[in-house]
Amino acid sequence: MKKENLLSNIPAEIPGEVIEEILSSVHVRIERIVSKGHDSLGNNWYDQDESEWVLVLQGAGALEFEGGEQLALAAGDYVNIPAHKKHRVAWTDPDAETIWLAVFYQ
């Protein structure tokens, strides 16, 4: 057994989002994502085969859904995104790390 902390070991420089797989099995995958001023507006929409439950542990950001709806999230806020619900990251705080916990499941 090894104890870990989701709010520690944050890289000093974050040129691109940091995505770390914490756990995975046949039916679930858990990731820690660290953002600082990142977005996915220039990229295609995320259109995932899995549903995604995402929680902001620290910082702030917003998700945009196909059709234009934006959902701002701050520390403690979470949302469940059904499989194939097209979405992307509209923005994250440029002045502080935003730490997301994402749980992908079937």
N, CA, C and O atoms as CSV, one atom per row, in Angstrom:
chain,resi,resn,atom,element,x,y,z
A,1,MET,N,N,0.849,-1.177,0.000
A,1,MET,CA,C,0.000,0.000,0.000
A,1,MET,C,C,0.897,1.243,0.000
A,1,MET,O,O,1.903,1.311,0.707
A,2,LYS,N,N,0.501,2.208,-0.807
A,2,LYS,CA,C,1.245,3.456,-0.876
A,2,LYS,C,C,0.258,4.608,-0.858
A,2,LYS,O,O,-0.668,4.658,-1.667
A,3,LYS,N,N,0.458,5.520,0.058
A,3,LYS,CA,C,-0.408,6.692,0.161
A,3,LYS,C,C,0.010,7.731,-0.867
A,3,LYS,O,O,1.201,7.974,-1.065
A,4,GLU,N,N,-0.974,8.346,-1.521
A,4,GLU,CA,C,-0.738,9.402,-2.500
A,4,GLU,C,C,-1.617,10.593,-2.138
A,4,GLU,O,O,-2.531,10.468,-1.322
A,5,ASN,N,N,-1.345,11.742,-2.742
A,5,ASN,CA,C,-2.155,12.940,-2.513
A,5,ASN,C,C,-2.399,13.608,-3.858
A,5,ASN,O,O,-1.451,13.950,-4.565
A,6,LEU,N,N,-3.663,13.794,-4.212
A,6,LEU,CA,C,-4.027,14.370,-5.506
A,6,LEU,C,C,-3.605,15.832,-5.659
A,6,LEU,O,O,-3.533,16.341,-6.778
A,7,LEU,N,N,-3.328,16.506,-4.546
A,7,LEU,CA,C,-2.980,17.922,-4.590
A,7,LEU,C,C,-1.470,18.158,-4.495
A,7,LEU,O,O,-1.026,19.303,-4.420
A,8,SER,N,N,-0.693,17.094,-4.497
A,8,SER,CA,C,0.759,17.259,-4.389
A,8,SER,C,C,1.437,16.819,-5.686
A,8,SER,O,O,0.798,16.294,-6.598
A,9,ASN,N,N,2.741,17.048,-5.738
A,9,ASN,CA,C,3.560,16.690,-6.903
A,9,ASN,C,C,3.065,17.346,-8.189
A,9,ASN,O,O,3.005,16.711,-9.241
A,10,ILE,N,N,2.715,18.620,-8.086
A,10,ILE,CA,C,2.291,19.390,-9.254
A,10,ILE,C,C,3.557,19.919,-9.941
A,10,ILE,O,O,4.395,20.540,-9.287
A,11,PRO,N,N,3.705,19.682,-11.241
A,11,PRO,CA,C,4.904,20.191,-11.922
A,11,PRO,C,C,5.004,21.718,-11.830
A,11,PRO,O,O,3.989,22.415,-11.834
A,12,ALA,N,N,6.225,22.224,-11.749
A,12,ALA,CA,C,6.435,23.679,-11.688
A,12,ALA,C,C,6.014,24.348,-12.989
A,12,ALA,O,O,5.431,25.432,-12.973
A,13,GLU,N,N,6.304,23.713,-14.099
A,13,GLU,CA,C,5.927,24.228,-15.421
A,13,GLU,C,C,4.887,23.286,-16.022
A,13,GLU,O,O,5.030,22.065,-15.961
A,14,ILE,N,N,3.841,23.869,-16.601
A,14,ILE,CA,C,2.773,23.069,-17.200
A,14,ILE,C,C,2.508,23.596,-18.613
A,14,ILE,O,O,1.531,24.312,-18.831
A,15,PRO,N,N,3.373,23.245,-19.574
A,15,PRO,CA,C,3.178,23.750,-20.935
A,15,PRO,C,C,1.936,23.173,-21.608
A,15,PRO,O,O,1.348,23.809,-22.483
A,16,GLY,N,N,1.544,21.986,-21.207
A,16,GLY,CA,C,0.319,21.350,-21.699
A,16,GLY,C,C,-0.350,20.656,-20.537
A,16,GLY,O,O,0.286,20.386,-19.519
A,17,GLU,N,N,-1.619,20.369,-20.680
A,17,GLU,CA,C,-2.313,19.678,-19.591
A,17,GLU,C,C,-1.551,18.418,-19.198
A,17,GLU,O,O,-1.006,17.715,-20.049
A,18,VAL,N,N,-1.522,18.147,-17.904
A,18,VAL,CA,C,-0.889,16.947,-17.371
A,18,VAL,C,C,-2.002,15.953,-17.047
A,18,VAL,O,O,-2.878,16.229,-16.228
A,19,ILE,N,N,-1.955,14.805,-17.696
A,19,ILE,CA,C,-2.969,13.772,-17.473
A,19,ILE,C,C,-2.274,12.546,-16.916
A,19,ILE,O,O,-1.389,11.971,-17.549
A,20,GLU,N,N,-2.694,12.151,-15.707
A,20,GLU,CA,C,-2.081,11.012,-15.038
A,20,GLU,C,C,-3.153,9.986,-14.708
A,20,GLU,O,O,-4.142,10.301,-14.046
A,21,GLU,N,N,-2.954,8.760,-15.171
A,21,GLU,CA,C,-3.874,7.683,-14.826
A,21,GLU,C,C,-3.572,7.218,-13.412
A,21,GLU,O,O,-2.440,6.859,-13.086
A,22,ILE,N,N,-4.598,7.230,-12.584
A,22,ILE,CA,C,-4.434,6.821,-11.187
A,22,ILE,C,C,-4.789,5.356,-11.017
A,22,ILE,O,O,-4.132,4.629,-10.272
A,23,LEU,N,N,-5.840,4.925,-11.716
A,23,LEU,CA,C,-6.329,3.565,-11.579
A,23,LEU,C,C,-7.117,3.211,-12.821
A,23,LEU,O,O,-7.804,4.060,-13.391
A,24,SER,N,N,-7.022,1.962,-13.243
A,24,SER,CA,C,-7.888,1.530,-14.335
A,24,SER,C,C,-8.203,0.056,-14.190
A,24,SER,O,O,-7.414,-0.722,-13.654
A,25,SER,N,N,-9.372,-0.304,-14.678
A,25,SER,CA,C,-9.808,-1.693,-14.734
A,25,SER,C,C,-10.658,-1.833,-15.993
A,25,SER,O,O,-10.719,-0.915,-16.810
A,26,VAL,N,N,-11.294,-2.949,-16.143
A,26,VAL,CA,C,-12.118,-3.184,-17.324
A,26,VAL,C,C,-13.253,-2.177,-17.424
A,26,VAL,O,O,-13.620,-1.773,-18.527
A,27,HIS,N,N,-13.818,-1.762,-16.290
A,27,HIS,CA,C,-15.029,-0.934,-16.305
A,27,HIS,C,C,-14.847,0.508,-15.844
A,27,HIS,O,O,-15.769,1.315,-15.962
A,28,VAL,N,N,-13.673,0.839,-15.323
A,28,VAL,CA,C,-13.488,2.198,-14.790
A,28,VAL,C,C,-12.034,2.638,-14.980
A,28,VAL,O,O,-11.108,1.829,-14.919
A,29,ARG,N,N,-11.862,3.948,-15.214
A,29,ARG,CA,C,-10.530,4.552,-15.296
A,29,ARG,C,C,-10.601,5.874,-14.543
A,29,ARG,O,O,-11.538,6.650,-14.735
A,30,ILE,N,N,-9.625,6.132,-13.693
A,30,ILE,CA,C,-9.585,7.369,-12.922
A,30,ILE,C,C,-8.311,8.120,-13.295
A,30,ILE,O,O,-7.222,7.547,-13.309
A,31,GLU,N,N,-8.461,9.417,-13.598
A,31,GLU,CA,C,-7.333,10.253,-13.982
A,31,GLU,C,C,-7.306,11.533,-13.152
A,31,GLU,O,O,-8.344,12.065,-12.758
A,32,ARG,N,N,-6.094,12.008,-12.901
A,32,ARG,CA,C,-5.903,13.356,-12.376
A,32,ARG,C,C,-5.433,14.196,-13.548
A,32,ARG,O,O,-4.503,13.818,-14.260
A,33,ILE,N,N,-6.081,15.342,-13.747
A,33,ILE,CA,C,-5.721,16.249,-14.830
A,33,ILE,C,C,-5.356,17.587,-14.201
A,33,ILE,O,O,-6.107,18.121,-13.385
A,34,VAL,N,N,-4.208,18.126,-14.581
A,34,VAL,CA,C,-3.766,19.422,-14.075
A,34,VAL,C,C,-3.707,20.394,-15.251
A,34,VAL,O,O,-3.032,20.140,-16.249
A,35,SER,N,N,-4.422,21.509,-15.118
A,35,SER,CA,C,-4.486,22.538,-16.155
A,35,SER,C,C,-4.058,23.872,-15.558
A,35,SER,O,O,-4.199,24.100,-14.356
A,36,LYS,N,N,-3.542,24.740,-16.398
A,36,LYS,CA,C,-3.234,26.110,-15.966
A,36,LYS,C,C,-3.347,26.998,-17.198
A,36,LYS,O,O,-2.382,27.185,-17.940
A,37,GLY,N,N,-4.544,27.540,-17.401
A,37,GLY,CA,C,-4.790,28.377,-18.561
A,37,GLY,C,C,-5.037,27.586,-19.836
A,37,GLY,O,O,-5.045,28.163,-20.923
A,38,HIS,N,N,-5.236,26.291,-19.729
A,38,HIS,CA,C,-5.435,25.453,-20.899
A,38,HIS,C,C,-6.908,25.386,-21.289
A,38,HIS,O,O,-7.799,25.577,-20.463
A,39,ASP,N,N,-7.134,25.114,-22.552
A,39,ASP,CA,C,-8.473,24.850,-23.054
A,39,ASP,C,C,-8.354,23.861,-24.203
A,39,ASP,O,O,-7.249,23.535,-24.639
A,40,SER,N,N,-9.479,23.392,-24.686
A,40,SER,CA,C,-9.459,22.484,-25.838
A,40,SER,C,C,-10.286,23.050,-26.981
A,40,SER,O,O,-10.790,22.297,-27.814
A,41,LEU,N,N,-10.432,24.378,-27.029
A,41,LEU,CA,C,-11.267,25.007,-28.046
A,41,LEU,C,C,-10.716,24.803,-29.456
A,41,LEU,O,O,-11.490,24.711,-30.408
A,42,GLY,N,N,-9.406,24.732,-29.604
A,42,GLY,CA,C,-8.835,24.535,-30.925
A,42,GLY,C,C,-8.901,23.091,-31.387
A,42,GLY,O,O,-8.638,22.798,-32.553
A,43,ASN,N,N,-9.245,22.198,-30.492
A,43,ASN,CA,C,-9.305,20.775,-30.808
A,43,ASN,C,C,-10.729,20.359,-31.134
A,43,ASN,O,O,-11.680,21.125,-30.977
A,44,ASN,N,N,-10.840,19.135,-31.587
A,44,ASN,CA,C,-12.172,18.582,-31.801
A,44,ASN,C,C,-12.869,18.350,-30.472
A,44,ASN,O,O,-12.241,18.368,-29.413
A,45,TRP,N,N,-14.141,18.138,-30.542
A,45,TRP,CA,C,-14.932,17.822,-29.349
A,45,TRP,C,C,-14.522,16.464,-28.798
A,45,TRP,O,O,-14.175,15.554,-29.551
A,46,TYR,N,N,-14.566,16.341,-27.471
A,46,TYR,CA,C,-14.446,15.014,-26.870
A,46,TYR,C,C,-15.773,14.299,-27.116
A,46,TYR,O,O,-16.834,14.832,-26.794
A,47,ASP,N,N,-15.716,13.110,-27.677
A,47,ASP,CA,C,-16.895,12.280,-27.936
A,47,ASP,C,C,-16.514,10.873,-27.506
A,47,ASP,O,O,-16.038,10.069,-28.308
A,48,GLN,N,N,-16.730,10.591,-26.240
A,48,GLN,CA,C,-16.180,9.398,-25.598
A,48,GLN,C,C,-17.193,8.263,-25.550
A,48,GLN,O,O,-18.397,8.487,-25.432
A,49,ASP,N,N,-16.679,7.042,-25.645
A,49,ASP,CA,C,-17.517,5.852,-25.510
A,49,ASP,C,C,-17.941,5.632,-24.055
A,49,ASP,O,O,-18.932,4.950,-23.792
A,50,GLU,N,N,-17.191,6.209,-23.111
A,50,GLU,CA,C,-17.488,6.055,-21.690
A,50,GLU,C,C,-18.190,7.306,-21.174
A,50,GLU,O,O,-18.046,8.388,-21.742
A,51,SER,N,N,-18.943,7.150,-20.102
A,51,SER,CA,C,-19.439,8.303,-19.359
A,51,SER,C,C,-18.278,8.825,-18.520
A,51,SER,O,O,-17.338,8.091,-18.216
A,52,GLU,N,N,-18.354,10.108,-18.148
A,52,GLU,CA,C,-17.276,10.722,-17.369
A,52,GLU,C,C,-17.873,11.541,-16.234
A,52,GLU,O,O,-18.677,12.447,-16.452
A,53,TRP,N,N,-17.461,11.203,-15.022
A,53,TRP,CA,C,-17.797,12.003,-13.851
A,53,TRP,C,C,-16.549,12.804,-13.529
A,53,TRP,O,O,-15.479,12.229,-13.327
A,54,VAL,N,N,-16.673,14.139,-13.479
A,54,VAL,CA,C,-15.493,14.975,-13.269
A,54,VAL,C,C,-15.727,15.932,-12.107
A,54,VAL,O,O,-16.800,16.523,-11.979
A,55,LEU,N,N,-14.708,16.077,-11.263
A,55,LEU,CA,C,-14.749,16.905,-10.059
A,55,LEU,C,C,-13.566,17.864,-10.097
A,55,LEU,O,O,-12.442,17.451,-10.385
A,56,VAL,N,N,-13.809,19.140,-9.810
A,56,VAL,CA,C,-12.720,20.103,-9.666
A,56,VAL,C,C,-12.295,20.083,-8.196
A,56,VAL,O,O,-13.074,20.424,-7.306
A,57,LEU,N,N,-11.053,19.679,-7.962
A,57,LEU,CA,C,-10.517,19.623,-6.603
A,57,LEU,C,C,-9.944,20.964,-6.168
A,57,LEU,O,O,-10.000,21.326,-4.993
A,58,GLN,N,N,-9.389,21.698,-7.135
A,58,GLN,CA,C,-8.731,22.975,-6.857
A,58,GLN,C,C,-8.779,23.806,-8.132
A,58,GLN,O,O,-8.675,23.263,-9.232
A,59,GLY,N,N,-8.935,25.113,-7.992
A,59,GLY,CA,C,-8.940,25.999,-9.145
A,59,GLY,C,C,-10.317,26.173,-9.748
A,59,GLY,O,O,-11.331,26.023,-9.065
A,60,ALA,N,N,-10.349,26.493,-11.044
A,60,ALA,CA,C,-11.625,26.760,-11.720
A,60,ALA,C,C,-11.461,26.570,-13.215
A,60,ALA,O,O,-10.362,26.683,-13.759
A,61,GLY,N,N,-12.569,26.281,-13.862
A,61,GLY,CA,C,-12.584,26.127,-15.307
A,61,GLY,C,C,-14.015,26.052,-15.788
A,61,GLY,O,O,-14.952,26.172,-15.000
A,62,ALA,N,N,-14.180,25.858,-17.068
A,62,ALA,CA,C,-15.523,25.720,-17.633
A,62,ALA,C,C,-15.499,24.671,-18.729
A,62,ALA,O,O,-14.545,24.561,-19.499
A,63,LEU,N,N,-16.565,23.913,-18.776
A,63,LEU,CA,C,-16.785,22.966,-19.856
A,63,LEU,C,C,-17.803,23.560,-20.808
A,63,LEU,O,O,-18.752,24.221,-20.387
A,64,GLU,N,N,-17.599,23.322,-22.095
A,64,GLU,CA,C,-18.571,23.740,-23.098
A,64,GLU,C,C,-19.134,22.489,-23.743
A,64,GLU,O,O,-18.400,21.547,-24.040
A,65,PHE,N,N,-20.444,22.484,-23.958
A,65,PHE,CA,C,-21.109,21.344,-24.562
A,65,PHE,C,C,-21.603,21.728,-25.943
A,65,PHE,O,O,-21.916,22.889,-26.208
A,66,GLU,N,N,-21.670,20.739,-26.813
A,66,GLU,CA,C,-22.163,20.984,-28.162
A,66,GLU,C,C,-23.522,21.671,-28.059
A,66,GLU,O,O,-24.386,21.229,-27.302
A,67,GLY,N,N,-23.708,22.722,-28.798
A,67,GLY,CA,C,-24.922,23.533,-28.708
A,67,GLY,C,C,-24.667,24.857,-28.011
A,67,GLY,O,O,-25.525,25.739,-28.018
A,68,GLY,N,N,-23.458,25.008,-27.391
A,68,GLY,CA,C,-23.084,26.294,-26.821
A,68,GLY,C,C,-23.218,26.427,-25.315
A,68,GLY,O,O,-22.738,27.414,-24.757
A,69,GLU,N,N,-23.847,25.481,-24.632
A,69,GLU,CA,C,-23.989,25.580,-23.177
A,69,GLU,C,C,-22.619,25.497,-22.521
A,69,GLU,O,O,-21.828,24.608,-22.836
A,70,GLN,N,N,-22.335,26.437,-21.595
A,70,GLN,CA,C,-21.111,26.401,-20.806
A,70,GLN,C,C,-21.464,26.188,-19.346
A,70,GLN,O,O,-22.467,26.696,-18.846
A,71,LEU,N,N,-20.622,25.429,-18.683
A,71,LEU,CA,C,-20.822,25.127,-17.276
A,71,LEU,C,C,-19.538,25.473,-16.533
A,71,LEU,O,O,-18.540,24.763,-16.653
A,72,ALA,N,N,-19.559,26.570,-15.758
A,72,ALA,CA,C,-18.395,26.978,-14.969
A,72,ALA,C,C,-18.310,26.096,-13.732
A,72,ALA,O,O,-19.318,25.812,-13.086
A,73,LEU,N,N,-17.095,25.667,-13.413
A,73,LEU,CA,C,-16.869,24.792,-12.269
A,73,LEU,C,C,-15.764,25.374,-11.395
A,73,LEU,O,O,-14.747,25.848,-11.901
A,74,ALA,N,N,-15.968,25.337,-10.088
A,74,ALA,CA,C,-14.974,25.771,-9.109
A,74,ALA,C,C,-14.707,24.601,-8.167
A,74,ALA,O,O,-15.348,23.556,-8.272
A,75,ALA,N,N,-13.772,24.776,-7.257
A,75,ALA,CA,C,-13.403,23.707,-6.328
A,75,ALA,C,C,-14.640,23.134,-5.637
A,75,ALA,O,O,-15.448,23.865,-5.063
A,76,GLY,N,N,-14.763,21.824,-5.706
A,76,GLY,CA,C,-15.884,21.118,-5.099
A,76,GLY,C,C,-17.020,20.820,-6.064
A,76,GLY,O,O,-17.875,19.986,-5.767
A,77,ASP,N,N,-17.047,21.488,-7.215
A,77,ASP,CA,C,-18.111,21.258,-8.202
A,77,ASP,C,C,-17.801,20.018,-9.031
A,77,ASP,O,O,-16.648,19.736,-9.357
A,78,TYR,N,N,-18.864,19.284,-9.362
A,78,TYR,CA,C,-18.697,18.114,-10.216
A,78,TYR,C,C,-19.855,18.011,-11.186
A,78,TYR,O,O,-20.908,18.618,-10.990
A,79,VAL,N,N,-19.644,17.233,-12.235
A,79,VAL,CA,C,-20.665,17.027,-13.258
A,79,VAL,C,C,-20.491,15.621,-13.827
A,79,VAL,O,O,-19.375,15.111,-13.928
A,80,ASN,N,N,-21.597,15.016,-14.191
A,80,ASN,CA,C,-21.584,13.718,-14.856
A,80,ASN,C,C,-21.888,13.944,-16.336
A,80,ASN,O,O,-22.917,14.524,-16.683
A,81,ILE,N,N,-21.000,13.490,-17.192
A,81,ILE,CA,C,-21.150,13.681,-18.639
A,81,ILE,C,C,-21.448,12.323,-19.258
A,81,ILE,O,O,-20.590,11.441,-19.243
A,82,PRO,N,N,-22.647,12.139,-19.801
A,82,PRO,CA,C,-22.987,10.842,-20.409
A,82,PRO,C,C,-22.085,10.531,-21.607
A,82,PRO,O,O,-21.558,11.436,-22.253
A,83,ALA,N,N,-21.921,9.260,-21.887
A,83,ALA,CA,C,-21.157,8.828,-23.055
A,83,ALA,C,C,-21.701,9.512,-24.303
A,83,ALA,O,O,-22.912,9.667,-24.459
A,84,HIS,N,N,-20.808,9.914,-25.176
A,84,HIS,CA,C,-21.104,10.557,-26.466
A,84,HIS,C,C,-21.734,11.947,-26.351
A,84,HIS,O,O,-22.214,12.484,-27.349
A,85,LYS,N,N,-21.741,12.537,-25.154
A,85,LYS,CA,C,-22.140,13.943,-25.000
A,85,LYS,C,C,-20.910,14.765,-25.373
A,85,LYS,O,O,-19.931,14.792,-24.627
A,86,LYS,N,N,-20.954,15.436,-26.523
A,86,LYS,CA,C,-19.790,16.170,-27.001
A,86,LYS,C,C,-19.507,17.364,-26.102
A,86,LYS,O,O,-20.396,18.154,-25.784
A,87,HIS,N,N,-18.229,17.475,-25.695
A,87,HIS,CA,C,-17.824,18.542,-24.783
A,87,HIS,C,C,-16.353,18.872,-24.992
A,87,HIS,O,O,-15.616,18.126,-25.636
A,88,ARG,N,N,-15.947,20.001,-24.436
A,88,ARG,CA,C,-14.549,20.415,-24.444
A,88,ARG,C,C,-14.318,21.383,-23.299
A,88,ARG,O,O,-15.267,21.875,-22.688
A,89,VAL,N,N,-13.061,21.652,-23.014
A,89,VAL,CA,C,-12.706,22.594,-21.953
A,89,VAL,C,C,-12.674,23.987,-22.572
A,89,VAL,O,O,-11.881,24.255,-23.475
A,90,ALA,N,N,-13.540,24.872,-22.082
A,90,ALA,CA,C,-13.621,26.241,-22.605
A,90,ALA,C,C,-12.493,27.104,-22.042
A,90,ALA,O,O,-11.921,27.917,-22.767
A,91,TRP,N,N,-12.168,26.937,-20.761
A,91,TRP,CA,C,-11.078,27.691,-20.142
A,91,TRP,C,C,-10.735,27.086,-18.787
A,91,TRP,O,O,-11.546,26.398,-18.167
A,92,THR,N,N,-9.516,27.362,-18.348
A,92,THR,CA,C,-9.109,27.090,-16.972
A,92,THR,C,C,-8.348,28.310,-16.471
A,92,THR,O,O,-7.819,29.091,-17.262
A,93,ASP,N,N,-8.298,28.463,-15.172
A,93,ASP,CA,C,-7.646,29.612,-14.546
A,93,ASP,C,C,-6.205,29.733,-15.031
A,93,ASP,O,O,-5.430,28.789,-14.877
A,94,PRO,N,N,-5.826,30.869,-15.611
A,94,PRO,CA,C,-4.450,31.031,-16.099
A,94,PRO,C,C,-3.437,31.337,-14.994
A,94,PRO,O,O,-2.230,31.245,-15.214
A,95,ASP,N,N,-3.926,31.700,-13.813
A,95,ASP,CA,C,-3.030,32.128,-12.733
A,95,ASP,C,C,-2.806,31.078,-11.654
A,95,ASP,O,O,-1.969,31.267,-10.771
A,96,ALA,N,N,-3.541,29.978,-11.713
A,96,ALA,CA,C,-3.407,28.940,-10.691
A,96,ALA,C,C,-3.723,27.582,-11.312
A,96,ALA,O,O,-4.458,27.492,-12.296
A,97,GLU,N,N,-3.163,26.541,-10.730
A,97,GLU,CA,C,-3.427,25.200,-11.233
A,97,GLU,C,C,-4.882,24.811,-10.962
A,97,GLU,O,O,-5.415,25.044,-9.877
A,98,THR,N,N,-5.497,24.223,-11.962
A,98,THR,CA,C,-6.813,23.608,-11.786
A,98,THR,C,C,-6.575,22.106,-11.795
A,98,THR,O,O,-6.006,21.556,-12.738
A,99,ILE,N,N,-7.021,21.458,-10.733
A,99,ILE,CA,C,-6.833,20.014,-10.609
A,99,ILE,C,C,-8.203,19.357,-10.706
A,99,ILE,O,O,-9.103,19.616,-9.906
A,100,TRP,N,N,-8.331,18.495,-11.715
A,100,TRP,CA,C,-9.567,17.760,-11.983
A,100,TRP,C,C,-9.375,16.300,-11.593
A,100,TRP,O,O,-8.279,15.756,-11.728
A,101,LEU,N,N,-10.428,15.673,-11.114
A,101,LEU,CA,C,-10.455,14.224,-10.919
A,101,LEU,C,C,-11.525,13.706,-11.872
A,101,LEU,O,O,-12.701,14.045,-11.742
A,102,ALA,N,N,-11.110,12.885,-12.826
A,102,ALA,CA,C,-12.040,12.376,-13.843
A,102,ALA,C,C,-12.180,10.871,-13.677
A,102,ALA,O,O,-11.191,10.140,-13.637
A,103,VAL,N,N,-13.435,10.420,-13.582
A,103,VAL,CA,C,-13.742,9.006,-13.477
A,103,VAL,C,C,-14.515,8.612,-14.734
A,103,VAL,O,O,-15.629,9.082,-14.968
A,104,PHE,N,N,-13.910,7.751,-15.529
A,104,PHE,CA,C,-14.527,7.263,-16.766
A,104,PHE,C,C,-15.093,5.879,-16.486
A,104,PHE,O,O,-14.409,5.032,-15.910
A,105,TYR,N,N,-16.343,5.642,-16.890
A,105,TYR,CA,C,-16.969,4.356,-16.579
A,105,TYR,C,C,-17.922,3.938,-17.695
A,105,TYR,O,O,-18.414,4.762,-18.466
A,106,GLN,N,N,-18.163,2.634,-17.754
A,106,GLN,CA,C,-19.096,2.067,-18.737
A,106,GLN,C,C,-20.517,2.143,-18.221
A,106,GLN,O,O,-21.446,1.715,-18.906
